[in-house]
Amino acid sequence: LPAKWSDEALELFYDIIGEELEPQYFGDRGSYEEYCGYDEDEERDDTLEAAYRIVISRGWTDVFVPLLDMINHRNGKWYNADQAGSAHTGEDISVAALRDIEEGEQIYNSYNECPDTDCHNIRLTFATPEILSDYGFVEQYPRRFNIAADKELDLPVFEVDMDEDGEVGISWLNGEPDEDDIEWFREQLERLVDLEEEVKERLEELESH
């Protein structure tokens, strides 16, 4: 999880994000020490901290749901099943197919399109960067972005997808960008392009764990 990234890696990430892109609070999912605490005579336990990160990355906030937790996330045409009900009511949970599923086809649910009460109405706010922050992976295409830190800009949310020929395209999910929006996107793109060589050099310096 990004919460366990080194200070150097997080510093690089925030330099890429700058002050105008989301997420401004990245990998901030706390720790076992923060949420559960240790007794005064206890030392920090790396095993408990690792277990905490496993719960965060695979559970429903603070709940494990056997089998359901094993279903991976993917939107678009791959999204073919989802749950009915909440993981926090103590009631049974059902998983239903959203379309015909071919034999041997992987079952996917969605971490932001889901209709259940655990993640209702987050389709435009919980996007690719937030999924990386909370679950520790970059989702497969399609990838969704709500990237302006200043929400008063009211920039449209967009999705990047790749077709079967490897062509990448963008679709706007809640309205088309106007000229001011396009200029903002252009400025951010130019800033990121200028950072490319520096980012490559600093990535080479990071240690793998």
Secondary structure as UniProt FT lines:
FT   HELIX           2..4
FT   HELIX           7..17
FT   TURN            18..20
FT   HELIX           32..35
FT   TURN            40..41
FT   HELIX           46..58
FT   TURN            61..62
FT   TURN            66..67
FT   HELIX           68..70
FT   STRAND          72..73
FT   HELIX           76..78
FT   STRAND          81..84
FT   TURN            87..88
FT   STRAND          94..97
FT   TURN            103..104
FT   STRAND          108..109
FT   TURN            117..118
FT   TURN            120..121
FT   TURN            123..125
FT   HELIX           128..135
FT   STRAND          143..145
FT   HELIX           151..153
FT   STRAND          158..162
FT   TURN            164..165
FT   STRAND          168..172
FT   HELIX           179..205
//
